[in-house]
Amino acid sequence: RFEFAKKYANMSLDFWKKVLWSDESKFELFGQKR
């Protein structure tokens, strides 16, 4: 994760607004477990 953080630390706010954030836990979307 540290390498990821260094790579993307300077990305624009518009970039980050398009990111789907997840805490790596399972979630259910339209009745299908992911």
mmCIF entry with sequence, helices, sheets and N, C-alpha, C, O atoms, coordinates in Angstrom:
data_MODEL
# 
_entry.id   MODEL 
# 
_entity.id                         1 
_entity.type                       polymer 
_entity.pdbx_number_of_molecules   1 
# 
_entity_poly.entity_id                      1 
_entity_poly.type                           'polypeptide(L)' 
_entity_poly.nstd_linkage                   no 
_entity_poly.nstd_monomer                   no 
_entity_poly.pdbx_seq_one_letter_code       RFEFAKKYANMSLDFWKKVLWSDESKFELFGQKR 
_entity_poly.pdbx_seq_one_letter_code_can   RFEFAKKYANMSLDFWKKVLWSDESKFELFGQKR 
_entity_poly.pdbx_strand_id                 A 
# 
loop_
_entity_poly_seq.entity_id 
_entity_poly_seq.num 
_entity_poly_seq.mon_id 
_entity_poly_seq.hetero 
1 1  ARG n 
1 2  PHE n 
1 3  GLU n 
1 4  PHE n 
1 5  ALA n 
1 6  LYS n 
1 7  LYS n 
1 8  TYR n 
1 9  ALA n 
1 10 ASN n 
1 11 MET n 
1 12 SER n 
1 13 LEU n 
1 14 ASP n 
1 15 PHE n 
1 16 TRP n 
1 17 LYS n 
1 18 LYS n 
1 19 VAL n 
1 20 LEU n 
1 21 TRP n 
1 22 SER n 
1 23 ASP n 
1 24 GLU n 
1 25 SER n 
1 26 LYS n 
1 27 PHE n 
1 28 GLU n 
1 29 LEU n 
1 30 PHE n 
1 31 GLY n 
1 32 GLN n 
1 33 LYS n 
1 34 ARG n 
# 
_struct_asym.id          A 
_struct_asym.entity_id   1 
# 
loop_
_struct_conf.conf_type_id 
_struct_conf.id 
_struct_conf.pdbx_PDB_helix_id 
_struct_conf.beg_label_comp_id 
_struct_conf.beg_label_asym_id 
_struct_conf.beg_label_seq_id 
_struct_conf.pdbx_beg_PDB_ins_code 
_struct_conf.end_label_comp_id 
_struct_conf.end_label_asym_id 
_struct_conf.end_label_seq_id 
_struct_conf.pdbx_end_PDB_ins_code 
_struct_conf.beg_auth_comp_id 
_struct_conf.beg_auth_asym_id 
_struct_conf.beg_auth_seq_id 
_struct_conf.end_auth_comp_id 
_struct_conf.end_auth_asym_id 
_struct_conf.end_auth_seq_id 
_struct_conf.pdbx_PDB_helix_class 
_struct_conf.details 
_struct_conf.pdbx_PDB_helix_length 
HELX_P HELX_P1 AA1 PHE A 2  ? TYR A 8  ? PHE A 2  TYR A 8  1 ? 7 
HELX_P HELX_P2 AA2 LEU A 13 ? LYS A 17 ? LEU A 13 LYS A 17 1 ? 5 
# 
_struct_conf_type.id          HELX_P 
_struct_conf_type.criteria    ? 
_struct_conf_type.reference   ? 
# 
_struct_sheet.id               AA1 
_struct_sheet.type             ? 
_struct_sheet.number_strands   2 
_struct_sheet.details          ? 
# 
_struct_sheet_order.sheet_id     AA1 
_struct_sheet_order.range_id_1   1 
_struct_sheet_order.range_id_2   2 
_struct_sheet_order.offset       ? 
_struct_sheet_order.sense        anti-parallel 
# 
loop_
_struct_sheet_range.sheet_id 
_struct_sheet_range.id 
_struct_sheet_range.beg_label_comp_id 
_struct_sheet_range.beg_label_asym_id 
_struct_sheet_range.beg_label_seq_id 
_struct_sheet_range.pdbx_beg_PDB_ins_code 
_struct_sheet_range.end_label_comp_id 
_struct_sheet_range.end_label_asym_id 
_struct_sheet_range.end_label_seq_id 
_struct_sheet_range.pdbx_end_PDB_ins_code 
_struct_sheet_range.beg_auth_comp_id 
_struct_sheet_range.beg_auth_asym_id 
_struct_sheet_range.beg_auth_seq_id 
_struct_sheet_range.end_auth_comp_id 
_struct_sheet_range.end_auth_asym_id 
_struct_sheet_range.end_auth_seq_id 
AA1 1 GLU A 28 ? LEU A 29 ? GLU A 28 LEU A 29 
AA1 2 GLN A 32 ? LYS A 33 ? GLN A 32 LYS A 33 
# 
loop_
_atom_site.group_PDB 
_atom_site.id 
_atom_site.type_symbol 
_atom_site.label_atom_id 
_atom_site.label_alt_id 
_atom_site.label_comp_id 
_atom_site.label_asym_id 
_atom_site.label_entity_id 
_atom_site.label_seq_id 
_atom_site.pdbx_PDB_ins_code 
_atom_site.Cartn_x 
_atom_site.Cartn_y 
_atom_site.Cartn_z 
_atom_site.occupancy 
_atom_site.B_iso_or_equiv 
_atom_site.pdbx_formal_charge 
_atom_site.auth_seq_id 
_atom_site.auth_comp_id 
_atom_site.auth_asym_id 
_atom_site.auth_atom_id 
_atom_site.pdbx_PDB_model_num 
ATOM 1   N N  . ARG A 1 1  ? 0.816   -1.208  0.000   1.00 0.00 ? 1  ARG A N  1 
ATOM 2   C CA . ARG A 1 1  ? 0.000   0.000   0.000   1.00 0.00 ? 1  ARG A CA 1 
ATOM 3   C C  . ARG A 1 1  ? 0.851   1.259   0.000   1.00 0.00 ? 1  ARG A C  1 
ATOM 4   O O  . ARG A 1 1  ? 0.433   2.291   -0.525  1.00 0.00 ? 1  ARG A O  1 
ATOM 5   N N  . PHE A 1 2  ? 2.032   1.184   0.580   1.00 0.00 ? 2  PHE A N  1 
ATOM 6   C CA . PHE A 1 2  ? 2.901   2.356   0.599   1.00 0.00 ? 2  PHE A CA 1 
ATOM 7   C C  . PHE A 1 2  ? 3.325   2.739   -0.814  1.00 0.00 ? 2  PHE A C  1 
ATOM 8   O O  . PHE A 1 2  ? 3.355   3.921   -1.159  1.00 0.00 ? 2  PHE A O  1 
ATOM 9   N N  . GLU A 1 3  ? 3.653   1.739   -1.633  1.00 0.00 ? 3  GLU A N  1 
ATOM 10  C CA . GLU A 1 3  ? 4.035   2.027   -3.020  1.00 0.00 ? 3  GLU A CA 1 
ATOM 11  C C  . GLU A 1 3  ? 2.859   2.657   -3.773  1.00 0.00 ? 3  GLU A C  1 
ATOM 12  O O  . GLU A 1 3  ? 3.046   3.587   -4.558  1.00 0.00 ? 3  GLU A O  1 
ATOM 13  N N  . PHE A 1 4  ? 1.667   2.153   -3.534  1.00 0.00 ? 4  PHE A N  1 
ATOM 14  C CA . PHE A 1 4  ? 0.467   2.721   -4.153  1.00 0.00 ? 4  PHE A CA 1 
ATOM 15  C C  . PHE A 1 4  ? 0.297   4.173   -3.735  1.00 0.00 ? 4  PHE A C  1 
ATOM 16  O O  . PHE A 1 4  ? 0.008   5.039   -4.560  1.00 0.00 ? 4  PHE A O  1 
ATOM 17  N N  . ALA A 1 5  ? 0.479   4.428   -2.447  1.00 0.00 ? 5  ALA A N  1 
ATOM 18  C CA . ALA A 1 5  ? 0.316   5.788   -1.924  1.00 0.00 ? 5  ALA A CA 1 
ATOM 19  C C  . ALA A 1 5  ? 1.319   6.744   -2.556  1.00 0.00 ? 5  ALA A C  1 
ATOM 20  O O  . ALA A 1 5  ? 0.965   7.870   -2.909  1.00 0.00 ? 5  ALA A O  1 
ATOM 21  N N  . LYS A 1 6  ? 2.552   6.310   -2.700  1.00 0.00 ? 6  LYS A N  1 
ATOM 22  C CA . LYS A 1 6  ? 3.569   7.172   -3.319  1.00 0.00 ? 6  LYS A CA 1 
ATOM 23  C C  . LYS A 1 6  ? 3.226   7.448   -4.776  1.00 0.00 ? 6  LYS A C  1 
ATOM 24  O O  . LYS A 1 6  ? 3.402   8.566   -5.259  1.00 0.00 ? 6  LYS A O  1 
ATOM 25  N N  . LYS A 1 7  ? 2.738   6.427   -5.475  1.00 0.00 ? 7  LYS A N  1 
ATOM 26  C CA . LYS A 1 7  ? 2.442   6.563   -6.901  1.00 0.00 ? 7  LYS A CA 1 
ATOM 27  C C  . LYS A 1 7  ? 1.285   7.529   -7.158  1.00 0.00 ? 7  LYS A C  1 
ATOM 28  O O  . LYS A 1 7  ? 1.309   8.285   -8.129  1.00 0.00 ? 7  LYS A O  1 
ATOM 29  N N  . TYR A 1 8  ? 0.273   7.501   -6.287  1.00 0.00 ? 8  TYR A N  1 
ATOM 30  C CA . TYR A 1 8  ? -0.942  8.273   -6.529  1.00 0.00 ? 8  TYR A CA 1 
ATOM 31  C C  . TYR A 1 8  ? -1.111  9.485   -5.618  1.00 0.00 ? 8  TYR A C  1 
ATOM 32  O O  . TYR A 1 8  ? -2.163  10.124  -5.637  1.00 0.00 ? 8  TYR A O  1 
ATOM 33  N N  . ALA A 1 9  ? -0.120  9.805   -4.842  1.00 0.00 ? 9  ALA A N  1 
ATOM 34  C CA . ALA A 1 9  ? -0.233  10.892  -3.861  1.00 0.00 ? 9  ALA A CA 1 
ATOM 35  C C  . ALA A 1 9  ? -0.546  12.241  -4.506  1.00 0.00 ? 9  ALA A C  1 
ATOM 36  O O  . ALA A 1 9  ? -1.233  13.062  -3.900  1.00 0.00 ? 9  ALA A O  1 
ATOM 37  N N  . ASN A 1 10 ? -0.063  12.483  -5.703  1.00 0.00 ? 10 ASN A N  1 
ATOM 38  C CA . ASN A 1 10 ? -0.230  13.796  -6.332  1.00 0.00 ? 10 ASN A CA 1 
ATOM 39  C C  . ASN A 1 10 ? -1.334  13.846  -7.384  1.00 0.00 ? 10 ASN A C  1 
ATOM 40  O O  . ASN A 1 10 ? -1.385  14.774  -8.192  1.00 0.00 ? 10 ASN A O  1 
ATOM 41  N N  . MET A 1 11 ? -2.210  12.855  -7.374  1.00 0.00 ? 11 MET A N  1 
ATOM 42  C CA . MET A 1 11 ? -3.299  12.851  -8.350  1.00 0.00 ? 11 MET A CA 1 
ATOM 43  C C  . MET A 1 11 ? -4.287  13.966  -8.014  1.00 0.00 ? 11 MET A C  1 
ATOM 44  O O  . MET A 1 11 ? -4.382  14.402  -6.867  1.00 0.00 ? 11 MET A O  1 
ATOM 45  N N  . SER A 1 12 ? -5.016  14.417  -9.025  1.00 0.00 ? 12 SER A N  1 
ATOM 46  C CA . SER A 1 12 ? -5.944  15.535  -8.839  1.00 0.00 ? 12 SER A CA 1 
ATOM 47  C C  . SER A 1 12 ? -7.190  15.114  -8.064  1.00 0.00 ? 12 SER A C  1 
ATOM 48  O O  . SER A 1 12 ? -7.505  13.928  -7.956  1.00 0.00 ? 12 SER A O  1 
ATOM 49  N N  . LEU A 1 13 ? -7.880  16.098  -7.537  1.00 0.00 ? 13 LEU A N  1 
ATOM 50  C CA . LEU A 1 13 ? -9.115  15.837  -6.813  1.00 0.00 ? 13 LEU A CA 1 
ATOM 51  C C  . LEU A 1 13 ? -10.148 15.188  -7.735  1.00 0.00 ? 13 LEU A C  1 
ATOM 52  O O  . LEU A 1 13 ? -10.897 14.311  -7.305  1.00 0.00 ? 13 LEU A O  1 
ATOM 53  N N  . ASP A 1 14 ? -10.192 15.612  -8.990  1.00 0.00 ? 14 ASP A N  1 
ATOM 54  C CA . ASP A 1 14 ? -11.129 15.016  -9.941  1.00 0.00 ? 14 ASP A CA 1 
ATOM 55  C C  . ASP A 1 14 ? -10.865 13.527  -10.117 1.00 0.00 ? 14 ASP A C  1 
ATOM 56  O O  . ASP A 1 14 ? -11.802 12.741  -10.254 1.00 0.00 ? 14 ASP A O  1 
ATOM 57  N N  . PHE A 1 15 ? -9.593  13.135  -10.114 1.00 0.00 ? 15 PHE A N  1 
ATOM 58  C CA . PHE A 1 15 ? -9.238  11.720  -10.200 1.00 0.00 ? 15 PHE A CA 1 
ATOM 59  C C  . PHE A 1 15 ? -9.804  10.958  -9.008  1.00 0.00 ? 15 PHE A C  1 
ATOM 60  O O  . PHE A 1 15 ? -10.427 9.910   -9.179  1.00 0.00 ? 15 PHE A O  1 
ATOM 61  N N  . TRP A 1 16 ? -9.593  11.474  -7.812  1.00 0.00 ? 16 TRP A N  1 
ATOM 62  C CA . TRP A 1 16 ? -10.014 10.775  -6.594  1.00 0.00 ? 16 TRP A CA 1 
ATOM 63  C C  . TRP A 1 16 ? -11.526 10.738  -6.437  1.00 0.00 ? 16 TRP A C  1 
ATOM 64  O O  . TRP A 1 16 ? -12.054 9.837   -5.786  1.00 0.00 ? 16 TRP A O  1 
ATOM 65  N N  . LYS A 1 17 ? -12.232 11.700  -7.019  1.00 0.00 ? 17 LYS A N  1 
ATOM 66  C CA . LYS A 1 17 ? -13.694 11.678  -6.962  1.00 0.00 ? 17 LYS A CA 1 
ATOM 67  C C  . LYS A 1 17 ? -14.260 10.496  -7.738  1.00 0.00 ? 17 LYS A C  1 
ATOM 68  O O  . LYS A 1 17 ? -15.379 10.056  -7.473  1.00 0.00 ? 17 LYS A O  1 
ATOM 69  N N  . LYS A 1 18 ? -13.495 9.982   -8.694  1.00 0.00 ? 18 LYS A N  1 
ATOM 70  C CA . LYS A 1 18 ? -13.951 8.866   -9.523  1.00 0.00 ? 18 LYS A CA 1 
ATOM 71  C C  . LYS A 1 18 ? -13.587 7.508   -8.928  1.00 0.00 ? 18 LYS A C  1 
ATOM 72  O O  . LYS A 1 18 ? -13.980 6.467   -9.454  1.00 0.00 ? 18 LYS A O  1 
ATOM 73  N N  . VAL A 1 19 ? -12.845 7.524   -7.844  1.00 0.00 ? 19 VAL A N  1 
ATOM 74  C CA . VAL A 1 19 ? -12.401 6.271   -7.230  1.00 0.00 ? 19 VAL A CA 1 
ATOM 75  C C  . VAL A 1 19 ? -13.515 5.687   -6.366  1.00 0.00 ? 19 VAL A C  1 
ATOM 76  O O  . VAL A 1 19 ? -14.143 6.404   -5.586  1.00 0.00 ? 19 VAL A O  1 
ATOM 77  N N  . LEU A 1 20 ? -13.754 4.397   -6.505  1.00 0.00 ? 20 LEU A N  1 
ATOM 78  C CA . LEU A 1 20 ? -14.704 3.707   -5.639  1.00 0.00 ? 20 LEU A CA 1 
ATOM 79  C C  . LEU A 1 20 ? -13.949 3.236   -4.413  1.00 0.00 ? 20 LEU A C  1 
ATOM 80  O O  . LEU A 1 20 ? -13.117 2.332   -4.497  1.00 0.00 ? 20 LEU A O  1 
ATOM 81  N N  . TRP A 1 21 ? -14.237 3.847   -3.272  1.00 0.00 ? 21 TRP A N  1 
ATOM 82  C CA . TRP A 1 21 ? -13.524 3.511   -2.045  1.00 0.00 ? 21 TRP A CA 1 
ATOM 83  C C  . TRP A 1 21 ? -14.128 2.272   -1.405  1.00 0.00 ? 21 TRP A C  1 
ATOM 84  O O  . TRP A 1 21 ? -15.346 2.093   -1.402  1.00 0.00 ? 21 TRP A O  1 
ATOM 85  N N  . SER A 1 22 ? -13.279 1.431   -0.872  1.00 0.00 ? 22 SER A N  1 
ATOM 86  C CA . SER A 1 22 ? -13.717 0.204   -0.209  1.00 0.00 ? 22 SER A CA 1 
ATOM 87  C C  . SER A 1 22 ? -12.804 -0.075  0.966   1.00 0.00 ? 22 SER A C  1 
ATOM 88  O O  . SER A 1 22 ? -11.606 0.202   0.914   1.00 0.00 ? 22 SER A O  1 
ATOM 89  N N  . ASP A 1 23 ? -13.370 -0.619  2.017   1.00 0.00 ? 23 ASP A N  1 
ATOM 90  C CA . ASP A 1 23 ? -12.550 -0.997  3.165   1.00 0.00 ? 23 ASP A CA 1 
ATOM 91  C C  . ASP A 1 23 ? -12.147 -2.467  3.073   1.00 0.00 ? 23 ASP A C  1 
ATOM 92  O O  . ASP A 1 23 ? -11.714 -3.060  4.061   1.00 0.00 ? 23 ASP A O  1 
ATOM 93  N N  . GLU A 1 24 ? -12.290 -3.043  1.896   1.00 0.00 ? 24 GLU A N  1 
ATOM 94  C CA . GLU A 1 24 ? -11.939 -4.427  1.602   1.00 0.00 ? 24 GLU A CA 1 
ATOM 95  C C  . GLU A 1 24 ? -12.873 -5.429  2.265   1.00 0.00 ? 24 GLU A C  1 
ATOM 96  O O  . GLU A 1 24 ? -12.569 -6.622  2.304   1.00 0.00 ? 24 GLU A O  1 
ATOM 97  N N  . SER A 1 25 ? -13.992 -4.969  2.783   1.00 0.00 ? 25 SER A N  1 
ATOM 98  C CA . SER A 1 25 ? -14.969 -5.897  3.341   1.00 0.00 ? 25 SER A CA 1 
ATOM 99  C C  . SER A 1 25 ? -15.977 -6.258  2.256   1.00 0.00 ? 25 SER A C  1 
ATOM 100 O O  . SER A 1 25 ? -16.098 -5.565  1.246   1.00 0.00 ? 25 SER A O  1 
ATOM 101 N N  . LYS A 1 26 ? -16.691 -7.343  2.477   1.00 0.00 ? 26 LYS A N  1 
ATOM 102 C CA . LYS A 1 26 ? -17.685 -7.763  1.499   1.00 0.00 ? 26 LYS A CA 1 
ATOM 103 C C  . LYS A 1 26 ? -18.893 -6.842  1.573   1.00 0.00 ? 26 LYS A C  1 
ATOM 104 O O  . LYS A 1 26 ? -19.247 -6.352  2.646   1.00 0.00 ? 26 LYS A O  1 
ATOM 105 N N  . PHE A 1 27 ? -19.514 -6.612  0.439   1.00 0.00 ? 27 PHE A N  1 
ATOM 106 C CA . PHE A 1 27 ? -20.719 -5.812  0.406   1.00 0.00 ? 27 PHE A CA 1 
ATOM 107 C C  . PHE A 1 27 ? -21.678 -6.429  -0.598  1.00 0.00 ? 27 PHE A C  1 
ATOM 108 O O  . PHE A 1 27 ? -21.281 -7.247  -1.427  1.00 0.00 ? 27 PHE A O  1 
ATOM 109 N N  . GLU A 1 28 ? -22.923 -6.038  -0.522  1.00 0.00 ? 28 GLU A N  1 
ATOM 110 C CA . GLU A 1 28 ? -23.939 -6.594  -1.395  1.00 0.00 ? 28 GLU A CA 1 
ATOM 111 C C  . GLU A 1 28 ? -24.474 -5.493  -2.290  1.00 0.00 ? 28 GLU A C  1 
ATOM 112 O O  . GLU A 1 28 ? -24.855 -4.424  -1.815  1.00 0.00 ? 28 GLU A O  1 
ATOM 113 N N  . LEU A 1 29 ? -24.501 -5.761  -3.595  1.00 0.00 ? 29 LEU A N  1 
ATOM 114 C CA . LEU A 1 29 ? -24.955 -4.789  -4.576  1.00 0.00 ? 29 LEU A CA 1 
ATOM 115 C C  . LEU A 1 29 ? -26.014 -5.455  -5.446  1.00 0.00 ? 29 LEU A C  1 
ATOM 116 O O  . LEU A 1 29 ? -25.723 -6.423  -6.147  1.00 0.00 ? 29 LEU A O  1 
ATOM 117 N N  . PHE A 1 30 ? -27.221 -4.949  -5.405  1.00 0.00 ? 30 PHE A N  1 
ATOM 118 C CA . PHE A 1 30 ? -28.333 -5.499  -6.177  1.00 0.00 ? 30 PHE A CA 1 
ATOM 119 C C  . PHE A 1 30 ? -28.543 -6.986  -5.896  1.00 0.00 ? 30 PHE A C  1 
ATOM 120 O O  . PHE A 1 30 ? -28.861 -7.756  -6.803  1.00 0.00 ? 30 PHE A O  1 
ATOM 121 N N  . GLY A 1 31 ? -28.367 -7.381  -4.645  1.00 0.00 ? 31 GLY A N  1 
ATOM 122 C CA . GLY A 1 31 ? -28.628 -8.755  -4.247  1.00 0.00 ? 31 GLY A CA 1 
ATOM 123 C C  . GLY A 1 31 ? -27.523 -9.742  -4.569  1.00 0.00 ? 31 GLY A C  1 
ATOM 124 O O  . GLY A 1 31 ? -27.671 -10.934 -4.301  1.00 0.00 ? 31 GLY A O  1 
ATOM 125 N N  . GLN A 1 32 ? -26.415 -9.278  -5.140  1.00 0.00 ? 32 GLN A N  1 
ATOM 126 C CA . GLN A 1 32 ? -25.296 -10.166 -5.465  1.00 0.00 ? 32 GLN A CA 1 
ATOM 127 C C  . GLN A 1 32 ? -24.135 -9.856  -4.544  1.00 0.00 ? 32 GLN A C  1 
ATOM 128 O O  . GLN A 1 32 ? -23.677 -8.716  -4.472  1.00 0.00 ? 32 GLN A O  1 
ATOM 129 N N  . LYS A 1 33 ? -23.656 -10.877 -3.837  1.00 0.00 ? 33 LYS A N  1 
ATOM 130 C CA . LYS A 1 33 ? -22.527 -10.660 -2.939  1.00 0.00 ? 33 LYS A CA 1 
ATOM 131 C C  . LYS A 1 33 ? -21.247 -10.504 -3.737  1.00 0.00 ? 33 LYS A C  1 
ATOM 132 O O  . LYS A 1 33 ? -21.012 -11.234 -4.699  1.00 0.00 ? 33 LYS A O  1 
ATOM 133 N N  . ARG A 1 34 ? -20.425 -9.551  -3.334  1.00 0.00 ? 34 ARG A N  1 
ATOM 134 C CA . ARG A 1 34 ? -19.153 -9.281  -4.031  1.00 0.00 ? 34 ARG A CA 1 
ATOM 135 C C  . ARG A 1 34 ? -18.003 -9.550  -3.104  1.00 0.00 ? 34 ARG A C  1 
ATOM 136 O O  . ARG A 1 34 ? -16.846 -9.386  -3.491  1.00 0.00 ? 34 ARG A O  1 
# 
